[in-house]
Amino acid sequence: MDFKKTNASQSIITRDIRRFDGQTGNLYEAISIISKRANQISTELKEELTSKLQEFGSNNDNLEEIFENREQIEVSKFYEKLPKPSLIAVQEFLDEKIYYKNPAKTAE
């Protein structure tokens, strides 16, 4: 999933909670699905950011050689401007882009 091209809002907005229980029939189940997806997104973003920042890492551990790396700062700023993982997960849920199943319901 390319989180850089998401249409999720950058800030918090008021939402109608009746839209959340439409897919699952249960508001708490919907919130659980959204929270698990937000954790997945957060982990993916963190791994991606860490791998990009490791490219700029130096092998020398010398405190006297502290310098500013413009590319590293730009990468960090870009990831700071992305919407929060919870907002991306909410938008994915409302757009019905999240696949989920409830084992308790499928076993019946």
N, C-alpha and C positions, 0 to 999 in steps of 0.2 A: 504494500500500500504506500502510495506517495503522499505523505502528510504535508508536503510543501504546497500541494495544489488543492487543499481541502477548502470547502466553502463554509467552514465553521466560523462563528463569530470570534472576534478577538477579545471581547469582554462579556461579562455576564448579562444575560437578558432574561426577562420574565417569560416563563413558558406555561402553557396550559397543561396541567398534570393529566387531564383526561386523554391527551394524545399518547401518553406513555403506556397506559394499560390497554390500549386498543389491540396491540399485537399479541400480548401475553395473557390478557384478562386479569392480570394482577399487577398492581403498581410496584409492590416490593420485589417481585420477580424481575420486572423491567429494570429497576434500580440495581439489582444484583448483576444483571447482564451488562449494564452500562459500566458498572464499577470494575468488573472483570476485564472488559475491553479496554478501559482506561489504563489499567495496570499493564496490559499487553502493549499498548501504544507507548506508554512511558518507558518501558523496558527497551523497546525497539529504538526509540529516539535516543535514549541514553547510550546504547551500544553504538549507534551510528555516530553520535557526537564524539564518543571516546575514540573510535577508530580514526575519525578525521583529525582529532587533536593529537593523536599519537604520531601522525606524520610530521608534526612540527616539533616533537620532543627532541631534546638533545641528549646525547649520551654522557655528557659531562655534568657532574653534580657539584659544580663550583658556585658558591654563593656570590662570589665577586663578579661573575659574568652574567649578571641579570640584564637582559635587554628586552626590548619591546618588539613583538612580532606582529606586524599589521595583518597578515593573512589569518593568523590565529584569532585575533580580536574580531575580525570580520565574520569568521565562522561562528564564533560564540555569540555575537550580536544577532546573527541570522536565526539561530536556534532560540534565542531569548524572545524574538518577535513572533515566533510561531504560536498558534493558539494552544492553550493548555490541553493535556491529554483528555481530561474529563469533558471539555467542550467538544473536542473532536469525536469522542465516543457518543455523546448525546446526539450530535448531528448525524453520525452514521446510523444510530438506532432509529432516529426519526425518518431517515431516508431509506430504511429497511435494507441496509447494506451489511448487517451483522447476521451471521448464521449462528443459531443456537438451538439446542434441544434440551429437553428436560427428561432425564432418564426415568423419573418417577411417573411421568405422564405417558411415556411410550411403553412402559412395562404393563400398563393396565389393559 
